[in-house]
Amino acid sequence: MQRFLLFWLLLFAFPSLGHTSEEQAEVALLRQLATQPADTSRVRQLASLCHILHDSAPTRAIPYGEQAVRLARRLNDAQGLLRSLLVLSSSYANISDGPHALHLQREALILARRLHDNNGIVRSYTGMGGVHHERNDTTAALLNYQRALDLVYRPGVHVRTQLMLFGNMGNLYFYLRKHQDGLLYTRRALQLARRIGDVAGESLYLADLGSYYLQMNQLGTAEGLLRQALALVAPLHRPRFEAGHLELLATVLYLKGNLREAETLTLQAMRLARQINYGERVLDAYSLLTDIYARQRKYEEAFRWQHMFRNLNDSLNNRTRLQVLTALQARYESAEKENQIRLLTERSYTAQLRNRELWTAVTLLLVGLGGMALLYGQLRRSRAALAENNAALQEATLELRQLAASKDRLYSIVAHDLRGPVTSFAGVTELIDFYLQRGDEEGLRRLPDIVRQAAQNLNSLLDNLLNWAVTQTGELAFQPERLPVAELFTELANLYSTSAQAKQITLQVDYAPNLTIWADPHMTRTILRNLISNALKFTPVAGSIVLKAEALPKGVVRLSVTDTGLGMPPQQIASLLDADGPLMPTYGPRSGTGLGLMLCRAFTQRQGGMLHIESTEGQGTTISVTLPNAQR
């Protein structure tokens, strides 16, 4: 077993405080804010509150950061605005809102350049690199880190900013398996932490080195480094750091066969993580305890921890999705208000301009005939300016309508498609009462399958909804690579074989040997998962589904999913293929908002392919996509 817990992605300028220290600092700052007037000191207090909470409670941190940014803009406090933008971007990054975090960091970079603030410039580049690394865009991450590295030794760059950059670069190079570079920057960060007396940072980078030697299977070296890291962090009362170190050391001991100490350390890490409500570390502890008890052949204990792992994992995933959806909705509403304000401002400016022109015209008329020519020229220029303003207003109106359309689509999807799974959950309680009253044990045993299917449907819908939201932001990353069809089809067949067997549906695959496509793995898997899920949903018992791939002329490969389901009428097919049409519910043999198919179409077009539907009512449906052939 290999467990590489490289979770130390330092997106922020300073290490987090301990949980108790955070609460004390928050209470003290809130007490100061109660009497602090709206001046530059209040900007810094709000930014400090945002920084304290950005890691442990990012959704609580964001309102303080937004207040700090607004007040700094109103006061023309450039330095306060720079700090507020940087800490606010960190909070948005922690709720997985990468696009908005990058927007704030770019604004901070422009401001830092204007102020000739080398520290702000390096922090902005480092923050952008961290967000790109989290989104798996390693090329952009490395580019931003290199830009920061070019400036890191200039006057004014803080030592802790250098520490943050070196630590991030070490993590990125380890992730890219460039181990020598990773060791170089991690050791540089370790030396810097020791030089400035940053014990927490020293502990952190010792743990990073330990995780590297864990990857290299040099377990003795990894154990020694991690025990040093624990010895340093234990007196500091930093449960967040200590829990991570304990889990890494427990992993090493597990691999060395020292199961008793591994169990003890994992339980200790879990207790620390629970004290500070650190869900991700609790989740890792559940997983590690499952492996430890399974290896000890304590299968009941292992099953209990695995069950707790699944429940917590679902809870954390749902919390992340809810945070992203909340941020998206807030952004839509904010954009609407900003556009309305801009429209009103432009209209007011146009009215003032026209009034000034009229007074000028009256004055010129009183001057006499000699001013007539000048008046004529002025009127012509005024008409041109008015035309430009009208064009700007039309453009702003179009943007506002597009934002409203996106919001309406989001509400339509949530209102229509979420209703089914949620209703299924509500109906389970009625079924339980019904079966209990009748004493129907067989019915009760069927309930877990019903709940599991409803949960799978809800999870699939939320995944599609998040993918669609990413396409609406314009930040859709396209990373094509050579993708063997055999591996792709085998993976999908294994994934859906259980669902197909449950409905007595035959799932077949048909592809030519050595067939390879040039495509983005995430987008392609999303396309095929949606098509197969729809086919399973609308194919009756004892039906069949065929997953087929064939090479076509002109260097393309056609991937198709054929079912023996109910089929669709022509008008429903036309509605699903209408790229400009509204995303409204369709009704018929295959009903729904069509979100999954719209996502398939968007991902296919992003990869330079096309989506086609062939269907006959009562006989079945074939949906195919064409993608570039990697062997052309």
N, C-alpha and C positions, 0 to 999 in steps of 0.2 A: 504493500500500500504506500502511496505517495500523497502527502498532504502538504502543499506549499502555501503557507499562510503569509503571502507577501501583501499584507494589508496596509503598509505604512506609506500611503500616497500622500505626501505633505503638500496640500494645496494652499496652505495658509502660512502666514509669516511667523507665528509663534506657536509653541506647543500648547495643547489644551491644559487648562487648570484642572485640578482635582474636582470631583463632584461637589464636595463640601465647599471648597474654595469658590467654585462657580456660584453656588447659592448665596454665599456671603457677599461676594462682589456684586451680584445682581441686586440684592436687597439694599446694599449701600448706595449703588447708583440710582436706584428708583427713589430712594429717600432724597438724594440730591436733586433729582429731576423735579420733584414736587415743588421746589422753591426756586428753581433755576429759570431766569428769564430766557427769552428767545434770542440768545446771542451765540457767538462762536464756541463758548464753553459748553453750551447745550448740545451743539453739533457733535463735539468730541465725546460727550457723555453718551449720547444716543449711539454713536459708532462703537463705543466701548461695549455697550450692552449687546449690540448686534454681534460683536466679536466673541463675547463670552458665551453666547448661546448658539453660535453658528454651527457648532459641531454636535452638541448634545440635543439641541431643540431648534433646528433650522426654521421650522414654520413659525415659532415664536420670535426668532431673531429677525425675520424679514420685515415686519412692521416697524421695528426700531430703525433698521437700516434705511427703509424708505423715508421715514420721517427725517433722518439725518441728511439724506440726499436733498430732499425738498428744502429744508431749512438752509443748507449750505448754498444752494442755488439762489435762494431769496436774499441771502446776506452777501452774496459774491465772495464767499469764503472758499478760495480755490484749494488751499491745503486741506481744509476739512472735507471738501467735496471729494478730493482724491482718496483720502483714507476711507470715507464712507462708501465710495464706489467699490473699492477693493474688498472690504469686509462683506458688503451686500452681495457681490458676485460669488463669494465663497459660500454664502447661505444658499443661493439658488443652485450652485453646483451640488450641494449636499442633498437637495431634493430631486436630483437628476434632471434639472431644467438647464441642460447644457447650452442651448441657443441663447437664452437670456443672460446666462452667466458670461458667455463670450461677448455679448453686446456691451455689458457693463465694463468688462475688462478692456475692450477696445476704446471705450470712452475714457477710461482711466489712463490708458496709454497716451492718447492724444493730449489730455490735460497735463500729464507728467512731462511730456516733451515740451509743451508750452511753458511750463514752470522750470524747465531744465533740472528736473528732479530725477537724478540717476537712480535713486532707490525705488521711486515709484515706477520708473520704466522697467527695471529688472523684475520687480514684483508682478507687474502686469504681464510681461512675457512669460514668467514662470507660472502664473495662474492660468493663462491660456494653454500653456503646454500641459498642465495638469488636467484640465477639462478634456482636451483632445486625447490624452492618454486614457482617461476614464471611458471615453467613447470608442476606444480601440483604434483611433486614427493616429497610429504611431508616427507616420510621416510628418503630419502637422505638429505633433507633440515635440518631436526631435528638432524641427525647424525653429519653433519658439524657444526651446531650451538653448539652442545654439546662439540665437540672438541675445538672450539674456547673458549667456556665458561671455560673449564679446564685450559686455559692459560691466561685468560683475566686479572688476577690480578698479573701477573708476572712483574718484572721490565722491563721498556722500552715500555710497552703498553700505547699508548696515550689515554687520557680521551675521545677524540672524537671517537676513535675506540671502546672503551667500550660503548659509547652512541649509536653508530650504531648497535652493537650487541644486546644490550638490547631492542632497538626499534624493530629490526627485529624479535627477539624471541617473543616479545609481540604480534606482528602482526600474526606470525605463530600460536601461541597458541589460539588466537581469532579465526583464520580460522579453527582450529581443534576443536573449541567449548570447549576448556579447559580454561574456563573463569577465574578461579582463578589464573592459571599460567600466562595467558595473562595480568591480572591486575597487578600481581607481577612485571613482567619485564617492563611493560609500566610505572608504578609508579617509578620503579628504574631509568629508563631513564629520567623521568620528574625531579626527585630529582637531578640527576647528571647535567642536563641542567641548573637547577636553581643554583647549586653550582658553576658552572664555568661561570655563567652570560650569557649563550647562550639563548637569548630571543626568537630567531626564533625556536630553539629546544624546549623550554618550550611551546611555542604556538602550535607546531606540536603535542606534546604528550598530551596536554590538548584536542586537537581535536580528537586524537585517543581514549582517554577516553570517550569523548562525543559520538563518533561513537559506542563505546561498549554499553553505556547506551541507545543509540538509538535502538540497537539490542534487548536489554532487555525490550524495550517499556517503559523505565523510562524517559519520554519525558521532564519533568521538570528539572531533573538533567542534561540531555544531553544539554538542552538549556542553562543552566547556564554555563557549562564548555565551550561550543562553543562561548558564548559571551565573556568569559574571553580570549579565544584564539584569537578572533578577536581584542579585545582591545590591546593585546600585539603586534600583527603583523602589525596593521594598520600604526603605525609611522615608521616602518622599510622599507616601500615601496617595499615589496616583493609580487608582484601581483600573482605569482604562488601559494604561500601559502594562500594569502588572498582569492583568487578565490575559492580554495578548502574549506576553512572554511565557506565562505558565502553559498556555495551550501549545505554543511552539515546542517547549521543552517536553511536554507530555507526548507530543507526536514523535519526537526523537526517541524517547524511552519506549514508546510502543513499538517502533521499528526495531529497537535493540532487544525486545522481548521482556523488558522490565515492566510488566503489566500492572503490578500492584502500585508502584510509585506513579506510573502514568495515570492510573485511575484516581489516586489521591490528588494529584496536581490538577487534573481536569475538573474534579468536583470543586476544588478551591477556586479555580478560574471562573467556573459557572456562578459560584456564590458572589464573587466580586462583580461580575458582569450584571447580575440581577440587582445588586445594590444601586447601581447607577443607571439601570434600565437600558443597558447596552445590548440590544437584541441580537445584533450580528454575532457577537462573541458568544452569547448563550446558544445560538444556533450551531456554531462550530463545536461547542462543548457537547451538545446533544449528539452530533454526528460522530465525534471521537469516542464518546462513551458507548455508542452503538457498536463501533468496531472493536473496542476493548472487550466488551462482554461477549460479543460473538466469538472472538478468538479464545476466550476463556470457556467457551461452550455453555455460557449462561444465556440460552436463547430467549427465555422469557424476559429477562432484563433487557437484552438487546432489542427485542421487539418493542418493549415499552418506551425506550429512549428513541427508537426510530419513529414511533407514532408521535411522540412529542416533537421530534424534529420536523415532521411533515406539517403538523398543525402550526408551529411557530413560523415555518418557512412560508406557508400560505398567508399567515397574518402579516408578515413583513412585506411580502410581495404586494398584497392588497393595499397596505399603507403607502408604499412607494407609488403605486398607480394612482391612488387617490390624491396624493400630493401633486403629482404631475398634472392630473386633470384639473385640480383646483387652480394651479398656477396658470394653465392654459386659459381657463375661463376668465380669471382675473385679468390676464393680458388682453383678451378680446375686449372686455368691457373697458379697460383703460384706453385701448387704441380707439374705441368708438368715441369716448369722451374727448380725447385729444383732437380727433378729426373734427368734431363738432366745434370745439373752441377755435381751431384753426379756420374753419369756414366762417364763423362769426367775425373773427378778427379781420379776415380778408374782405368781407363785405363792408365792415366799418371803414377800413382803409380806402376801399373803392368809393364809398360815399363821400368821405372827406376830400379825396382827390377831385371828385366831380364838383364839389362845392367850390374848391379853390379855383378850378378852371372857369366856373361861371363868373366868379368875381373878377378874374383876370380879363374875361371877355368883355364885361361891362366897362371896366376901366379903359380897355383898349378902344372901345367904341367911342367913349367920351373924348379921347385924345384926338380923334379925327380920322379922316380918310387914310392918312399915312399909316395908321395902326391896323388897318384892315388886313393887309398882307400878313403881318405878324400874327394876328388872330387866327387867320386861316391855317397857318403852319402849326400853331399851337393846338388847334382842334384836331388836326390830322394826327399829331403825336399822341394826343389824349385818346383818340379812338384806338390807336395801336396798343397803348397801355391797357385800355379797357378790354381789348380782345385777349391780351395776354392774361389778364386777371381772370377773365371768364374761362379761358382754357385751363388755368390752374384750379379754378373752382370745380370744373367738370372732372378733372383728374382726381381731385380730393373726394368728390362725390362717388366716383367709381370705386375708389379704394374703400370707402365706407360701406358701399353696397356689397363688395366682395367680403369684407369682414363680417357683415351681417349674415351673408349667405353661409359662410363657414360656421358661424355660431348656430344658425338654424339647422345646419346639417348635424352638428354635434347634439343639439337638443332632440332632433328627430330620431337619431340612433339610440340615445339613452332612453327616450320615452317608449320606443317600439321594441327594440331587441332585448333590453334588460328586463322587460315586463315578464317574458316567458320564464327565464330561469328563476327570477325572484318569486313568481307565482308557484313554481314547482316546489321551492323551499317552503313556502307558506302552506302548500297542500300536504306536505309530509306530516305536519302536526295533526291534521284531520284524519289522515290515514292511520296514524298511530292510535288515536282515540277509537277509531272504527275497529281496528284489528284487536285492540285490547278488550273492547266490549264483547266482541264475538269470540274471543279466545283463539284467534287465528294465528298460530305461531308461524305457519308457512308464509303468510302475508308479511309478518314482521321481518322474517329473514330476507324478504325481497327488498325491504326499504333501503339498506345500504347501497344496492345497485342503483336505485332511483336517485338517491342523494348524490352518489358519485357521478352519475351521468349529468345531472343538473349542474354540479360544480364544474365538470369538464366543459360543458357548454358555456357557462359564465366565464371561465378562465380563457377559453378560445375567443369569446367576444371581446373581453378586455384587452387581450393581446392585439387583436385586429384594430381595436379603437386606438390604442397607443401608437401602433404603426401608422395608422391614418393621420393621427395628430402630428407625427413627425413629418409626414409628407406635406402637411399644410404649412409648416414653419419654413419650408424651403431648405432645411438643413439635412436632407436625406443623403447619407454618405454612400457612394457607389465604389465597391472594392472588388472588381472581378478577378477570378483566378481559374486555373484549369480544374474542372469538376468532373470526375468520372461518373458516368451515368449508372454504372453497375453498383458503385458504392451508395449513390444517392437513392436508387430504387430499393436496394436491400434494406437500407435504414428505414425508409418509409413503410415498406412491407412489414418489417418487424414491429414498427410503431403501431400500426393499425390492424395487425393480425387478430389481436384479442377482440377488438370491437367488431370486426367482420365475423369472427366465429360466433360471437354472442347473438348476431342476427342471422346466422346460417348463410352468410354471403360469401361467395367465392371471390377471393382477391388474387388476381394474376398479374404478373409482370412480363413484359415482352420488349427486349432491346437487343441491339446488335452488339457483339463483343467489342471491347476496346473503344466504345463510343464515348467521347469527351466533349463537354461544352465549355465555353468561355463565359462565365457568369458569376454574379455575386452569390456566395453560398447562403447567406441569410435571406436575401430576397427570393431566391429560387426555392428554398425549403418552405418559406411562407406561402408562395404561390401553390405548390403541390399539396401542402397540408390543407389549405382551404379547399382545393378542388376535391381531394379525397374525402374530407370531412363532409362536404355537401353531398357527394355521391353516396356515402354511407347513410346520411340522414334521409335521403329521398329514395333509396333503393329498398324494395320490399323484402321480406324474408325469403330465403332461397334464391335471391337474385345473384348477379355477378358484377364485378368491377374489374376493368382491365387498365393497367398502368403501362403505357407503351411509349417507346422512344424510337425514332427512325431518322436517319440522315436524309436531307433533301438537297436538291441542287442549290447553287449559289452560296454554299458555305453555311447553311443553317441546319439546326436539328429541331424536329417537332416533338414535343412532349405532350401526351394526351391522356385524359382520364375518361373512360367510357363506362356508363352504368346502364342497367336495365330497369331504371326507375320510371317515374310517371311522365317524364318529358315536360316540355314547356311550349306554350303557344307562341306564334311568331311575334305578336305584339309585346310579350314579356321579354323575349330575346332582344328586340329592338330597344326596349327601355333599359335593359342591363348594359347594352353596348353604347348607349348615348353618353359620351364623355361630358357633355355640357348640361345634361339634364339634372334636375334637382334630385337629391338622395332621399326619396320618399318611399314608404313601404309599398311593395307590390303584392298582389294577391293572385292566387292560382295554385296549381299543383306544387310549385316551389316558391313559397312566399317568404318575405323578409325585406329588409332595406337594401340588400345587395352590397353591404359593406365589404364582406370578404371578397366578392368578385371585383368590386371597384378597386380594392387594394391589389388584387392579382393583376388587373389591367394596368394600374400605375407602375407597379414593380416591373412588369413585362416591358412597357414602353421605356422605362428608365434604362433598361438593359439593351435597348435597340431592337426589341422583338414585337410581336403582335399576338393578340388573343382572339380566338375564333370559337363560336358556339354553333353546334349542329344538334338539333333536337326534333323529335317527333313525339307528339302526345301519345301516351300509352305504350311507347316502345323504348324510350330511354334518351340519354343525352351524352354527347361527346364535346368536351371542352379542351381545346388544345392551345398551346403557346409555342412560338418559335423563338429560339435563342441562337446566338452565333456558335458555330462549330469550332472547337479549339484546334482541330486538325486541318483547317482549311489552309 
